[in-house]
Amino acid sequence: MMLHPSANVIGGEISDLDLSSPLDANTFREFKAAFYQRSVLVFRNQTLGGEDLLGFARQFGEPDQHFLAHYAHPAHPKILVLSNIEAKAKKIGFADAGRVWHSDGSYMQDPVAITMLYALEVPEQDGQTLGSTQFASAWRAYDTLAPSVQRRIAGLLAVHQVGGRRRQLNTGEASDRAQEDAQPPAHHPLVRVHPYTGRRYLYVSKGECEQIVGMQDAEALALIDELAQSIHADANRHVHSWRPGDLLIWDNQALQHLATFDYTWPQHRRLMHRVTIPESAIRADSR
Ligand code: SIN
């Protein structure tokens, strides 16, 4: 397996694997070690049908289905379609994913461990690709906190609510917003321990988290803001510039991500297939 690490603390490219057939056990083990080390990796030049994408995901564990079921792939409900494309005046997929820094599914009791995003159509203008995705390392953020802050946040629980993300922006379809607001909140430790790497990482998103259990709101919001700034520091970041045929996979526990909305319909078309695997589904030999 040829791994080309990026110059950043996270990120890298794998140039020589075809994911349309299952990886053999040795290659998968080697890939997994590189993946958890680099947190986000891209396989270029893939041609993947729905079954191929789900087959690769199942090497880690059984994917889940997003609660916005109307954006599910018609033949493969465990694939969420992300797209700005309209047909008959309706978006063919979820057009609004990733407008604020977040970790997928952190508002669930059983959050997402691994996300895969496969690019079918990538917006382009004047030879430049648009719609890149940014990542930030939540484990490096924890490692670089002052010891006094590490002590202060040990044992604290943040309240995660997906509706909070959208309230910051007030974008998107009203019916999606109503479904998001109906999702119950989840409580998670501000500091979690990664099951594969053993690293401690910050698990808190500004907007989605507006409360810390047992803390006054003003103090909680100030602490959430301070931790969010630590996560998104330049030294923790990596930007993925998309090409059609990219299969990007990220360690959703170790990272936060943010989509770039520098493209518009109908000038530009963006079409992605997303698969997520919840923490509880990760096979014991993949933790
Ligand atoms: C997401 O936030 O899950 C999607 C990111 C992207 O589309 O770039």
Residues whose N, C-alpha, C, O or C-beta is under 5 A from the ligand:
A	BS01	SIN	A97 G98 G131 S132 T133 A259
